[in-house]
Amino acid sequence: MRDRTTPESLAASAWRTLSAVAPALPREQTLTQEIADASAAQERGYYLPDEDERLRDTYSLYLGLRTSLWGTVLTLRPLLDERRNPDWSLRLRVFGLAFCATAMLMRSAGFIVDLAKDRPVVWKKLDEAEARFGIKEKSLTGIYRNFSSARWMWRYHEAWRFYEAHREEITDALQSSGMGVLADWLHAEEPFFERSRREFIKRKIRYRIHAFKLRQVASYRRVMFHLFRLSGSAIADMKQPFIRRTQADHRVSSEICLTTATKLSPGDVIVTRHDDAMSNLFLPGFWPHASLYLGNLKQRDILRLPPISSPETEVLEAKKDGVLFRHLPEALGVDAFFVLRPILANAPIQEALKRAISHEGKLYDFVFDFRKADRLVCSEVIYRAYHGVGPISFELVKRAGKLVLSAEDLARQALESGHFEVLCCFGLKGNTFMEGPSANQRVLETLEAD
């Protein structure tokens, strides 16, 4: 069984995530329309509906990317410890990945803040809560506090100094591991690092003056605690949908996972939910995620499916590190799930799974563009596997201005078509495993709640 928690595997996963995030990050040249909208709205005093939709679309995309980058940084941070990762070359590679993710966070936050900082109408609009996009009130203000805090800038400055001292070694470590593009990204960011350092010095001076005044009425410890709270609040206030807790922290136990494994057949669709996960910004609903059960080695042999790169895995799932074969316990490391079974003969199921397997290795689509197939989100794996197979078809739904198919939309359409049925469920109204009609009723109640 391949261990996905080793430093090497975590670095590889982070590399895939950055490769998917980088093209989707907001840049000045990609914000031309939003900048024009912002100027017009500021002059007018308010946003028109179409301008509002474009701004929300861009901002919610940024928030999703930001969450993924933070998750990547937090995952990599322990690997910089020599006790956890004694390989100096690998630590340099990990640093390069983490620093690049941090640079992406800084630069993209700068673009969003610059869009709004001299335009009160824009700032107020981005600080509004918007349930359709999963945006909380005062989200931009929280990001700006984090972006401007002395504690955060000090850490960024120290990382820049380490990069400057070990630049060639980091470049060599990245290039020797096939991550040369990342080294190029870092080199391209160097002018921005220098500007950030100058800005840091200005902020540091302002902060020291501010801290000196505060010490007249409060202890230094209290001041630093306040800074810690501010710098961490923007992260803590956002649920991190891509940061996995351990199996023991989820309601689906290993026993439930084993029970479910004995009942699954190739072609089953596993729809899942984390209790504390923010719904996908573009694919909202009670059920935000789905994966496809391919079967164990014996089951795949019976269906005569093509060999896969990880024969010991059973599931095909799209997450931030891409469309990969994964173990069933990883897919079921959740708090609630249900299983959809296609009511089809073996031949069309074989066709659907062959299609699905052909998408393995693609990057995650943070833009959620269902018109293209070069990058996929979780529900798109199932959509592209089953649509047009036998009598099955799905219809894309307009969500947040995009034609998509959320996991919940997919499940609802699948059940309404009569070509899928609920096999079992867990975690709905208690930690109970259910099968048959009772499971079907529980699942329908969650879908009707949309």
C-alpha positions in Angstrom: 0.0 0.0 0.0 1.4 3.4 -1.0 1.8 5.7 1.9 0.5 9.2 1.1 1.8 10.7 4.3 5.6 10.4 3.6 7.5 13.7 3.0 8.1 12.6 -0.6 4.4 11.9 -1.3 3.2 15.1 0.5 5.7 17.2 -1.5 4.4 15.5 -4.7 0.8 16.3 -3.7 1.7 19.9 -3.0 3.4 20.2 -6.4 0.3 19.0 -8.2 -1.9 21.4 -6.2 0.3 24.4 -7.0 0.3 23.4 -10.7 -3.5 23.5 -10.7 -3.8 26.7 -8.6 -1.2 28.9 -10.4 -3.1 29.4 -13.7 -6.3 30.3 -11.9 -4.9 32.9 -9.5 -6.1 36.5 -10.1 -3.6 38.7 -11.9 -3.7 42.2 -13.1 -4.1 41.1 -16.7 -6.9 38.8 -15.9 -8.8 41.4 -13.9 -9.3 43.9 -16.7 -13.1 43.6 -16.7 -13.3 43.6 -12.9 -11.1 46.8 -12.7 -13.4 48.5 -15.2 -16.5 47.4 -13.3 -14.9 48.7 -10.0 -14.2 52.1 -11.5 -17.7 52.4 -12.9 -19.3 51.3 -9.7 -17.2 53.7 -7.6 -18.2 56.6 -9.8 -21.8 55.5 -9.8 -21.9 54.7 -6.1 -23.2 51.1 -6.5 -22.7 47.9 -8.5 -25.1 46.9 -11.3 -26.4 43.3 -11.1 -24.1 41.9 -13.9 -21.1 43.7 -12.4 -21.9 42.3 -9.0 -22.1 38.8 -10.4 -18.7 39.1 -12.1 -17.1 40.5 -8.9 -18.5 37.7 -6.7 -17.4 35.1 -9.2 -13.8 36.4 -9.2 -13.8 36.8 -5.4 -15.2 33.4 -4.6 -12.7 31.8 -6.9 -9.9 33.7 -5.1 -11.2 32.5 -1.7 -11.3 28.9 -2.8 -7.7 29.1 -4.2 -6.6 30.9 -1.1 -8.0 28.1 1.1 -6.2 25.5 -0.9 -2.9 27.4 -0.7 -3.2 27.8 3.0 -3.9 24.1 3.3 -0.8 23.3 1.3 1.4 25.6 3.4 0.1 24.0 6.7 0.6 20.5 5.3 4.2 21.3 4.3 5.3 23.2 7.4 6.0 20.2 9.6 8.3 18.8 6.8 10.7 21.7 7.4 11.6 20.1 10.7 14.8 18.2 10.5 13.5 15.5 12.9 10.5 14.8 10.7 12.4 15.2 7.4 16.2 14.7 7.8 16.9 14.9 4.0 18.4 18.4 3.4 17.7 18.3 -0.3 14.0 17.3 0.3 13.7 20.0 2.9 14.9 22.6 0.4 12.3 21.3 -2.1 9.6 21.5 0.5 10.7 25.0 1.4 10.5 26.0 -2.3 7.0 24.6 -2.5 5.8 26.3 0.7 7.5 29.6 -0.1 6.0 29.6 -3.6 2.5 28.9 -2.1 3.1 31.8 0.3 4.2 34.1 -2.5 1.1 33.2 -4.4 -1.0 34.0 -1.4 0.7 37.4 -0.9 0.6 38.4 -4.6 -3.1 37.4 -5.1 -4.1 39.1 -1.8 -2.4 42.2 -3.0 -4.3 42.2 -6.3 -7.7 41.8 -4.5 -6.8 44.5 -1.8 -5.5 46.9 -4.5 -8.8 46.5 -6.4 -10.7 47.6 -3.3 -8.5 49.8 -1.2 -9.1 53.1 -2.9 -12.7 52.3 -3.8 -15.0 52.2 -0.8 -17.9 50.9 -2.9 -15.9 47.9 -3.9 -14.5 47.3 -0.4 -18.1 47.4 1.1 -19.3 45.0 -1.6 -16.6 42.5 -1.0 -17.2 42.7 2.8 -20.9 41.8 2.3 -22.0 38.3 3.2 -23.2 36.3 0.2 -24.6 32.8 1.1 -24.8 31.7 -2.6 -21.0 31.9 -2.7 -20.2 30.8 0.8 -18.8 34.3 1.6 -19.0 35.5 5.2 -19.4 39.1 6.3 -16.2 41.2 6.6 -14.1 38.6 4.8 -12.0 41.1 2.9 -11.3 43.1 6.1 -10.1 39.9 7.7 -7.8 39.1 4.8 -6.4 42.6 4.8 -5.6 42.4 8.5 -3.8 39.1 8.0 -2.0 40.5 4.9 -0.9 43.6 6.8 0.0 42.2 10.2 3.5 42.7 11.5 3.7 39.1 12.7 2.8 37.7 9.3 5.1 40.0 7.4 8.0 39.2 9.8 7.6 35.5 9.0 7.4 36.2 5.2 10.5 38.4 5.5 12.5 35.7 7.3 11.4 33.1 4.6 12.6 35.6 1.9 16.0 35.9 3.6 16.4 32.1 3.7 15.4 31.9 0.1 18.0 34.6 -0.8 20.7 32.7 1.1 20.0 29.3 -0.4 18.6 30.3 -3.8 20.9 28.1 -5.9 20.5 25.1 -3.7 16.7 25.4 -3.8 16.8 25.8 -7.5 18.9 22.7 -7.9 16.7 20.6 -5.5 13.6 21.6 -7.5 15.1 21.0 -10.9 16.5 17.6 -9.9 13.0 16.5 -8.9 11.2 17.6 -12.0 9.9 20.8 -10.5 12.0 23.2 -12.5 8.9 25.2 -13.5 8.4 26.1 -9.8 12.0 27.4 -9.6 11.2 29.6 -12.6 8.1 30.8 -10.8 10.1 31.7 -7.8 12.7 33.6 -9.9 9.9 35.5 -11.6 8.6 36.5 -8.1 11.9 38.0 -6.9 11.1 41.6 -7.9 7.9 41.2 -5.9 9.9 39.9 -2.9 12.0 43.0 -3.0 9.0 45.3 -3.1 7.4 43.3 -0.3 10.6 43.7 1.8 10.6 47.5 1.4 6.9 47.6 2.3 7.6 45.3 5.3 10.2 47.8 6.7 7.7 50.6 6.4 5.1 48.5 8.2 7.6 47.4 10.8 8.4 51.0 11.7 4.7 51.9 11.8 4.0 48.9 14.0 6.8 49.7 16.4 5.4 53.2 16.9 2.0 51.7 17.4 3.3 49.0 19.8 5.1 51.7 21.8 1.9 53.6 22.3 0.1 50.4 23.3 2.7 49.6 25.9 1.6 52.6 27.8 -1.6 50.9 28.7 -0.9 47.2 28.1 1.9 44.7 28.4 4.0 43.5 25.5 2.6 40.0 25.9 -0.9 41.3 25.4 0.1 43.3 22.3 1.7 40.1 20.8 -1.3 38.0 21.7 -3.5 40.6 19.9 -1.3 40.4 16.8 -1.5 36.6 16.9 -5.2 36.7 17.0 -5.5 39.2 14.1 -3.0 37.3 11.9 -4.6 34.0 12.5 -8.2 35.1 12.4 -8.6 35.3 8.6 -7.5 31.6 8.4 -9.4 30.4 11.4 -12.6 32.0 10.4 -12.6 30.1 7.1 -13.3 26.4 7.3 -10.6 24.5 5.4 -12.4 22.0 3.2 -9.2 20.5 1.8 -7.4 19.9 5.1 -8.2 16.4 6.2 -8.6 15.3 9.8 -7.4 11.9 10.9 -9.7 8.9 10.5 -10.3 8.9 14.2 -11.6 12.5 14.1 -14.4 11.6 11.7 -17.7 10.0 12.4 -17.1 7.3 9.8 -15.1 4.7 11.8 -12.9 2.1 10.4 -15.6 -0.5 11.2 -18.2 1.4 9.2 -15.6 1.7 6.3 -15.1 -2.1 6.4 -18.8 -2.8 6.5 -19.3 -0.5 3.5 -16.5 -2.1 1.6 -18.2 -5.5 1.7 -21.3 -4.0 0.0 -19.7 -2.0 -2.8 -19.6 -2.9 -6.5 -17.6 -1.3 -9.3 -19.4 1.7 -10.7 -20.9 2.8 -7.3 -20.9 6.5 -6.6 -19.9 7.6 -3.1 -21.3 11.0 -2.1 -19.7 12.5 1.0 -19.8 15.3 3.5 -17.6 16.7 6.3 -19.4 18.3 9.2 -17.0 21.2 9.4 -16.3 21.7 5.7 -17.3 24.9 3.9 -19.4 24.0 1.0 -17.7 24.2 -2.3 -17.8 27.8 -3.5 -19.3 27.0 -6.9 -20.9 23.6 -6.1 -23.0 24.3 -3.0 -25.4 22.0 -1.1 -25.5 19.6 1.8 -23.5 17.1 -0.2 -20.4 18.8 -1.6 -18.2 15.9 -2.8 -18.3 12.6 -4.7 -16.0 9.8 -5.8 -16.2 6.8 -8.0 -15.7 3.2 -6.8 -13.7 1.2 -9.3 -13.6 -2.0 -7.4 -10.8 -4.0 -5.8 -8.4 -5.9 -8.0 -10.6 -9.0 -8.2 -13.7 -7.0 -9.1 -11.9 -5.1 -11.8 -10.6 -8.3 -13.3 -14.1 -9.7 -13.5 -15.2 -6.6 -15.4 -12.0 -6.8 -17.6 -11.1 -3.2 -16.8 -7.7 -2.0 -17.9 -4.9 -2.2 -15.4 -4.4 1.0 -13.3 -1.2 2.5 -12.0 -2.0 1.8 -8.4 -3.5 -1.8 -8.4 -4.1 -1.8 -4.6 -6.5 1.2 -4.7 -10.2 1.1 -5.3 -11.5 4.6 -5.8 -11.0 7.4 -8.4 -11.4 10.8 -6.8 -10.7 14.4 -7.8 -9.3 16.6 -5.0 -7.0 19.6 -4.9 -4.0 17.4 -5.9 -5.8 16.1 -8.9 -7.7 13.1 -10.3 -6.0 10.1 -8.6 -6.6 6.5 -7.6 -7.1 6.4 -3.9 -7.8 3.9 -1.1 -11.4 3.5 0.1 -10.6 4.5 3.7 -9.3 7.8 2.3 -12.5 8.5 0.4 -14.5 7.6 3.4 -12.5 9.7 5.9 -15.7 11.8 6.3 -18.6 12.4 8.7 -21.5 11.3 6.4 -22.0 9.5 3.1 -24.4 7.6 0.9 -23.8 5.3 -2.0 -25.5 5.5 -5.4 -25.7 2.3 -7.4 -26.3 2.4 -11.2 -29.1 0.1 -12.3 -27.2 -1.1 -15.4 -25.8 -4.3 -16.9 -22.1 -5.0 -16.7 -21.3 -3.8 -20.2 -22.4 -0.2 -19.7 -20.7 -0.1 -16.3 -17.5 -1.4 -17.9 -17.8 1.4 -20.5 -18.3 4.1 -17.9 -15.4 2.9 -15.7 -13.1 2.7 -18.7 -13.9 6.3 -19.5 -13.3 7.3 -15.9 -10.0 5.6 -15.7 -8.8 7.5 -18.8 -9.0 10.8 -16.8 -6.6 9.6 -14.1 -3.7 12.0 -13.6 -5.5 15.2 -14.6 -5.2 18.3 -12.4 -8.0 19.7 -10.4 -10.1 22.4 -12.0 -10.2 25.3 -9.6 -12.0 27.4 -12.3 -14.9 24.8 -12.4 -15.2 25.0 -16.2 -17.3 22.0 -17.2 -16.9 22.8 -20.9 -13.3 21.6 -20.8 -12.0 18.1 -19.9 -8.3 18.8 -19.3 -8.9 19.5 -15.6 -11.8 18.0 -13.5 -13.6 18.6 -10.3 -15.0 15.7 -8.2 -18.5 15.5 -9.7 -17.2 16.0 -13.2 -15.4 12.6 -13.0 -18.7 10.9 -12.5 -20.4 13.2 -15.1 -17.9 12.4 -17.8 -17.9 8.7 -16.9 -21.7 8.1 -17.1 -23.3 10.8 -19.3 -24.4 9.1 -22.5 -23.8 5.6 -21.3 -26.9 3.6 -22.0 -30.0 5.6 -20.9 -28.0 7.8 -18.5 -27.8 11.6 -19.1 -27.2 14.6 -16.8 -28.0 18.3 -17.3 -25.6 21.0 -16.2 -27.1 23.5 -13.8 -26.3 27.2 -13.7 -24.7 28.0 -10.3 -23.1 31.3 -9.5 -23.1 32.2 -13.2 -21.4 28.9 -14.2 -22.9 25.8 -15.9 -21.8 23.0 -13.5 -23.0 19.8 -11.9 -22.6 19.7 -8.1 -22.4 16.4 -6.3 -25.9 17.2 -5.0 -27.3 18.1 -8.5 -25.7 14.8 -9.8 -27.3 12.7 -7.0 -30.7 14.4 -7.4 -30.8 13.9 -11.2 -29.5 10.3 -10.8 -32.3 9.3 -8.5 -35.0 11.2 -10.5 -33.9 9.4 -13.7 -34.6 5.9 -12.1 -31.3 4.6 -13.4 -29.6 4.8 -9.9 -30.7 3.8 -6.5 -29.5 4.4 -2.9 -27.5 1.4 -1.7 -26.7 2.6 1.9 -26.0 5.7 3.9 -24.3 6.7 7.2 -24.3 9.8 9.4 -27.8 11.2 8.7 -29.7 11.9 12.0 -27.2 10.0 14.1 -24.3 7.7 13.6 -26.4 4.9 12.0 -25.6 2.8 9.0 -28.7 2.2 6.9 -29.6 0.3 3.8 -32.5 -0.1 1.4 -35.7 2.0 1.5 -34.9 3.5 4.9 -31.5 4.8 3.5 -33.3 6.0 0.4 -35.7 8.0 2.5 -33.0 9.6 4.6 -31.0 10.7 1.5 -34.1 12.1 -0.2 -34.8 14.3 2.9 -31.3 15.8 2.6 -31.7 16.5 -1.1 -35.2 18.0 -0.7 -33.7 20.4 1.8 -31.8 22.3 -1.0 
